[in-house]
Amino acid sequence: APAGSSRMPGMATDAELAQLSTTQGRELDVLFLTLMIRHHRGGIAMAQYAAAQAQEANVRALARAMVINQAVEIDQMQADLRALGAPPA
């Protein structure tokens, strides 16, 4: 990202995406899960803020649901990493 701009926390870098596009097999699975867990953590941070600060009740409710759903997905992805014999992300 250009200097002074901000990126959503947890977004994969161009280098990470390039690595992902040239990886195969178990290594691809582990890299994808690791990057996606980081991405979901960034999404949770954004959703927690919206759950607390959004003006509209329906937006706050949606943000709360996103926090829960992304946390559940992180738990599943961590289990998938364990099943692959990979370290947790």
RACOR-V704396 format. One record per backbone hydrogen bond with DSSP energy under -0.5 kcal/mol. NH is the residue of the N-H (numbers start at 1). CO is the residue of the C=O. Records with the same first field share a line. If there is no record, write none. Layout:
# RACOR-V704396
NH->CO ; CO
This chain:
# RACOR-V704396
5->2
11->8
17->13
18->14
19->15
20->16
21->17
22->18 ; 19
23->20
27->24
28->24
29->25
30->26
31->27
32->28
33->29
34->30
35->31
36->32
37->33
38->34
39->35
40->36
41->37
42->38
43->39
44->40
45->41
46->42
47->43
48->44
49->45
50->46
51->47
52->48
53->49
54->50
60->56
61->57
62->58
63->59
64->60
65->61
66->62
67->63
68->64
69->65
70->66
71->67
72->68
73->69
74->70
75->71
76->72
77->73
78->74
79->75
80->76
81->77
82->78
83->79
84->80
85->82
86->81
